[in-house]
Amino acid sequence: MKVLALAVASAALVACLGEIGDGDGKIGGGTGPGGGPGGENPPGGTADKFTPSASRLHKLTRTQYLNSLRDVLGGPITIAKDAIEDDSEKNGFVSIAMSSVSISSRGIEQYEAAAYSAAKQVLENATRKTAFVGCTPAGTTDAACTKSVLTKFGRRAWRRPLTDEELTKWVSIATDAQTKLTSFYEGLEIAVTGMLASPHFLYRVEIGEPDPEHEGWLKYTNYEMASRLSFFLKNTTPDDTLLDAAEKGELSSADGIKAHVTRLLADTASRAAFDGFFSELLQLQKLDTISRDKTKFPLMTATLGASMHAETLALFEDVAFTRDADLRDLFDSQTTFVNAELAAVYGLSGVTGTALQKITLPSDGIRVGILGQAGFLAVNSHVGSSSPTYRGKAIRERFLCESMPPPPDNVPPLPEPGTGERATARQRLEMHRKVEPCKSCHQLMDPIGLGFENFDAIGAFRDKENAVTIDPSGDLDGKPFANPKALASLLKADPRTAPCLARSLYRHASGHVEQLGETIPMNNIVKTFEGDGYRLRALALAIATSDAFRYATASTGDM
């Protein structure tokens, strides 16, 4: 009988989910702009006049979803890795892909099951149940207590207050379920499950409202700005302080936003959020599943990939947060963070244990900054060998924001080598820079990547390849360099790197590639970044308070 009652209650739950915006207008969707990871500015206005980009729905990323469950339910929630759909990536960032995707039928089922599991973990645990509910029910049903719980929970889960109609509906669902299941908490569990499975939780509904000062513009509401700020700066749902600020109208101006950005950036959770950005920028997630043949790479271990990932993020946090320094210091830093297995790869002595230790690298010009770290070198390698092409391509796309097209189809085989030819990657790639259709792209990538040929596929140093001494010199757009340290100096001083970092963070934060109409605010963001010493906090503040982040235009359905 109880199972039948649960089925009836669940049917009512599914019926009330409906379309996103049900009760206050259906919201359209669309697909995002194209372009590669480097990305040319797609159309959308003109460079001499600011035109906001189209508003979008943003599906929560896996991390945002799990973080939000934790924060709205008041503690850790266990959801199996395969319990929800995997994230996809577009233009180098998950956030851009999430601005143009829908949830499959299978995905809906997975999210409903995950929501039910999350609700059970809270409402079937005595301690957590008491803290979450916050009132003592008078019996099997208690409309006042139910309303109190769902009012508070709904504001956190949906990132805005529920309308009177919505609240009445969900209280009714809970009450009906409580009656059928003869249990206050099990009935409440049904309502909580439904709200967590709702598109209002699974998507960031940020569509704006007409701006009276600018015809054709939309201005994100205070609650939408609370959502945008929190997911950008903490990668989770807004906290009560931010929602209270939205209720007071404090997020309607750039000046009002500034104080809250400063508070959010001071929260340690912001480090994890920006770690996520930097991991995506350098594709460090690939290190989580990296494998190498131990016969060929004896220093490879099951945990080396994780150590590589941690090393790069440790240096990033040191520069960006601990020292609040120039982000371009990442290119030429002589310090890094290693444990015993990384020290072995680097040929360093005196380091033991699994914990990372801050050390100073030898000043020989070979290993320096993030590009000399094993993580960058391993991600941009073949399974069994280094790859100057991949490494040069990564620098072009990730730090200069230049798109590199994929290899063409039907590339003809290279001429057979003569005696003694192609012993080194430099000799082999020289052939690619002489023949079409390889020539145009390899001339852009290989002269940069050849500077890292002293490092193998796990980033370990070597001075010879096939018994031939390796030449670590290269060229960056007509500027020759003798070794990786010299290249790091060129990249740090290159006028393209700071704007590229700014553009990348803006894309990650906004969920789209900037359009021509956003040129003016983007230039202002870069100018602020440069004027404040290229510091991450200054850049984040400039983005969060920019007109490009606060205004939109209506979606045409074909974003």
Buried (B, 14 or more C-beta within 10 A) or exposed (E): EEEEBBEBBBEBBEEBBEEBBBEEEEBBBBEBBEBBBBBEBBEBBEBEEBBBBBBBBBBBBBBBBBBBBBBBBEBEBEBEEEEBBEBEBBBBBBBBBBBBBEBEEEBBEBBBBBBBBBBBBBBEEEEBBEEBBEEEBEEBBBBEBBBBBBBBBBBBBBBBBBEEEBBEBBBBBBBBBBBBBEBBBBBBBBBBBBBBBBBBBBBBBBBBEEBEEBEEBBBBBBBBBBBBBBBBBBBBBBBEEBBEBBBEEBBBEBEBBEEBBEBBBEEEBBBBBBBBBBBBBBBBBBBEEBEBEEEEBEBBBEEBBBBBBBBBBBBBBBBBBEEEBBBBBBBBBBBBBBBBBBBBBBEBEEBEEEEBBEBEBEEEBBBBBBBBBBBBBBBBBEEEEBBBBBBBBBBBBBBBBBEBEEEEEEEEEEEEEEEEEBBBBBBBBBBBBEEEEBEEBBBBBBBBBBBBBBBBBBBBBEEEBEEEEBBBBBBBEEEEBEBBBBBBBBBBEBEBBBBBBBBBBBBBBBBBBBBBBBBBBBEBBBEBBBEBEBBBBBBBBBBBBBBBBBBBBBBEEEB
